[in-house]
Amino acid sequence: MLDLRRIVIADDLTGAAELAGIAWSCGLSTHLVVASPETDLTANGVGEADVLVVATDTRSMTEAEAVAETKRVAGALKAVLQSATIFKKVDSALRGHVVAELRQLMRCAGKGKAVYMPANPSKGRIIRNGIYYIKDEKTLKPLAETAFATDPEFPAFSSVLRERFPDAEATGIMMPDDTSEADIAAIVAGTDSDTIMAGAADLFKAHLTATQKGETVTPADRKTATPFSEDKTLILCGSTQSRIDSWQQPASAMPLAVYEGGCDLTDWQADALTKYEGGQGGVVLCIGYNHLTGHDSALHLRLQMGRMAAWLMERHQPAHLVIEGGATAFCTLQQAGIWQLRIVRQLAPGVVTMQADSGMLVTLKPGSYSWNCSI
């Protein structure tokens, strides 16, 4: 029987990688798997890990699909789910089917309560008096007054948690304020074994500390990680929050016809291939428009981005694949047949480099985070 002490179930791939990087940097043995019907979540030495991180793509699904996938993943982990400490990784900007997924996970795990604390005070994201704020330079702005108001799938129509999730507290999901790391530590210390923790990176760090139960965790030497190759890099900017001016490589933007619903990638393929083969560092695939919203549009965009990346990788496997945006990452790796990744190093909070079985390096970053490191 598996002897896992901690299970993380994440609603997107970059969030899963972020928490895997945190556990790894603490010296904990960590296994990351990408959930799919073909993936055996209990195989390949998973039971020997201190932390199992399961990456799903439920944030990109409809609510019914997300609940069904949560139930499927929980069923695959049935042997350990009720005895392990469970952490549910959710978006730090309130996106996703939070309440529906948590309800299903609580039922499957036999837990009666959950604490939902999505804010990250260390990154200037807090909850005060039930209102979610994001720090923009030196000013705190309500979430609905930021770029998240135009998110294509989960637009922030309100900054008030109880308006966003009106049924949460009635079903045992608590939503406390979160203005500092001290707030988080106090909430974590007050929870019991009947509670599932759900949140982002700051909550996970406090969760790890609280669940060590006297064990000594000595950070491993993470400075000897494999250096990056100087060969070409393929960069996918699949988020509406992406800024391609962070990169020195030439950019190949999705044509307007593809963006607005077309599936013929011929012109984009020609442009991207020319720039990839002609440049020294690689190429950036990006989306140059943001006027479409909605689930169907978002699904179309990530599918076309994934198709483009897979097409280019078939012709020139890059030494390094960099993907910004969790839904784009999941779709791309799925089309490439990459289901397990070994952590190589954590470049910065939320920015993690891993290695596929082929040897290709894969760096993932949440789309809403800024780059504050160099690859």
Buried (B, 14 or more C-beta within 10 A) or exposed (E): EBEBBBBBBBBBBBBBBBBBBBBBBBBBEBBBBBBBEEBEBBEEEBBEBBBBBBBBBBBBBEEEEBBBBBBBBBEBBEEBBEBBBBBBBBBBBBBBBBBBBBBBBBEBBEBEBBBBBBBBBBBBBBBEEEBBBBEEEEEEBBBBEBBBBEBBBBBBEBBBBEEBBEEBBEBBBBBBBBBBBEBBBEBBEEBEEEBBBBBBBBBBBBBBEBBBEEEEEEEEEBEEBEEBEEEBBBBBBBBBBBEBEEBEBBBBBBBEEBBEEBEEBEEBBEBBBEBBEEEEBBBBBBBEEBEBBEEEBBBBBBBBBBBBBBBBBEEBBBBBBBBBBBBBBBBBBBBBEBBBBEBBBBBBBBBBBBBBEEEBBBBBBBBBBEBEEEB
